[in-house]
């Protein structure tokens, strides 16, 4: 396995938070990088969506309590 392929596989492992299956070894380094980037973008998108939903939910809390509730929930 080339150095580039090993680096890309490590990048994919980091995004998966686990070792990829052996079959991923058949992918080219650029394919591994594309997959890792797609996983990273998806995770960031979900995190942004969750943040938006949390902020929308806080609008249901009375204005005076929002600050303390935000600090409790989002330390």
N, C-alpha and C positions, 0 to 999 in steps of 0.2 A: 504494500500500500504506500502510495506516495505521501510526501509530507503535506501537500495541499489537501489530499483526500482525508488524511488523518485529522487535519485542522477543521475541515468542513464537518467531519463526523463528530468531532468534539463540540462544535457549534450546535449541531443538531441535538446532541445529547443534552446540552445545556437548555435548549428550548423545550425538549421533551421532558426534562427533569428525570431522565432515565436513559439507559442504554438503548439505542435503536436495535431493532431485530437484525439478525445476520443478513437478511435479504437486502437491507439498505446498502450493504457493501457492494452490490451490483450497480448502484447508481454512480454516475459521473460526479466529480467534485462540484461542478456548477449546478447540477440537479440537487445535490445535498444542500448547497447554499440557498437555492431558491426555496426549497422546502422549509429550511430553518427561518428564512426571512418571512415567509407566509405565516408560519406559526407565531412568530414574534408580533407581526402586524395584527393578527387575529386576537392575541392576548391583550395587546394594547387597546384594540377596539372594544373588547368586552369590558376592560377596566374603565374606559371612558364612559361607556354606557351605564355601568353600575354607579359611577360617580354622579352622572346626570340624574339617574333614578333616585339616588339618595337625596340629592338637592331638591328634587321635586317633592319627595315625601316630607322633607322638612318644612315645606310650605303649609302642611297640615297642622304643624305644631304652632301654638300661639307665639307671636313675635317675641315676647319677653323671654320665652323659654328656649328659643332656637339656639342661642349661643351656648348655654349649658348642655343642651341635648347634643349639639354638634360635637362639643368637646368630649362628652361621655362616649359617643358612638365612634368617633373618628380620631382617637388618640394618636 
